[in-house]
Amino acid sequence: MTRPYSLLLPVATALCFEDLAHLHQSIATRLQSELEKSTCPERKVACAIIGFRSYQFDILSIATNGAPLDTSNLPLSLHKKVCVHAEDRAVRNLPKYSDEYVLVSYSTLAPCHACSDKLLDARIRAHVYISDYDDMTGSEHLLDEHKPVYRLSSYGRLIPLDPDVRLSVALHYEEKD
């Protein structure tokens, strides 16, 4: 299986996740362009799961929220009940070789509680989101499990939700759980 997107990161002796503003901004731009594919009429969300290994990263999975089937005949009130969340789809689309990577998820919206459980099951090491969700219990759940959660600022900087929980080890020295 070929990887959909790969980029070599600049060589550095201590490649720190929080300092890769250009990387975070390029992933955010890619997520914003994916939003057009969302079929949910209420809220459009995109999620990508990025695999970091050595000095490179790969977009292993990218998905949007929407209906799992044709819902053109359903009333608008039922669309929300049948929509599959973007994080759920991204986790389901992860390739089998993802065990080789340190996984970080990016989404256009902070995850709900159910999606945070799915991200934890997929062994996500950190989560980055662009916009706050009405209910922030999903992000709090990730923090409770000692997974760093960041909000991505408009200029590419990561703002930790809890400064005490960080992905502080250089990425190329990270050990898998």
Secondary structure in CASP SS format (residue, H / E / C, confidence):
PFRMAT SS
TARGET T0000
AUTHOR 0000-0000-0000
METHOD secondary structure of the structure
MODEL  1
M C 1.00
T C 1.00
R C 1.00
P C 1.00
Y C 1.00
S E 1.00
L E 1.00
L E 1.00
L C 1.00
P C 1.00
V C 1.00
A C 1.00
T C 1.00
A C 1.00
L C 1.00
C C 1.00
F H 1.00
E H 1.00
D H 1.00
L C 1.00
A H 1.00
H H 1.00
L H 1.00
H H 1.00
Q H 1.00
S H 1.00
I H 1.00
A H 1.00
T H 1.00
R H 1.00
L H 1.00
Q H 1.00
S H 1.00
E H 1.00
L H 1.00
E H 1.00
K H 1.00
S C 1.00
T C 1.00
C C 1.00
P C 1.00
E C 1.00
R C 1.00
K C 1.00
V C 1.00
A E 1.00
C E 1.00
A E 1.00
I E 1.00
I E 1.00
G E 1.00
F E 1.00
R E 1.00
S C 1.00
Y C 1.00
Q E 1.00
F E 1.00
D E 1.00
I E 1.00
L E 1.00
S E 1.00
I E 1.00
A E 1.00
T E 1.00
N C 1.00
G E 1.00
A C 1.00
P C 1.00
L C 1.00
D C 1.00
T C 1.00
S C 1.00
N C 1.00
L C 1.00
P C 1.00
L H 1.00
S H 1.00
L H 1.00
H H 1.00
K H 1.00
K H 1.00
V H 1.00
C C 1.00
V E 1.00
H C 1.00
A H 1.00
E H 1.00
D H 1.00
R H 1.00
A H 1.00
V H 1.00
R H 1.00
N C 1.00
L C 1.00
P C 1.00
K H 1.00
Y H 1.00
S H 1.00
D H 1.00
E H 1.00
Y C 1.00
V E 1.00
L E 1.00
V E 1.00
S E 1.00
Y E 1.00
S E 1.00
T E 1.00
L E 1.00
A C 1.00
P C 1.00
C C 1.00
H H 1.00
A H 1.00
C H 1.00
S H 1.00
D H 1.00
K H 1.00
L H 1.00
L H 1.00
D H 1.00
A C 1.00
R C 1.00
I E 1.00
R E 1.00
A E 1.00
H E 1.00
V E 1.00
Y E 1.00
I E 1.00
S E 1.00
D C 1.00
Y C 1.00
D C 1.00
D C 1.00
M C 1.00
T H 1.00
G H 1.00
S H 1.00
E H 1.00
H H 1.00
L H 1.00
L H 1.00
D H 1.00
E C 1.00
H C 1.00
K C 1.00
P C 1.00
V E 1.00
Y E 1.00
R E 1.00
L E 1.00
S C 1.00
S C 1.00
Y C 1.00
G C 1.00
R C 1.00
L E 1.00
I E 1.00
P E 1.00
L C 1.00
D C 1.00
P C 1.00
D C 1.00
V C 1.00
R C 1.00
L C 1.00
S C 1.00
V C 1.00
A C 1.00
L H 1.00
H H 1.00
Y H 1.00
E C 1.00
E C 1.00
K C 1.00
D C 1.00
END
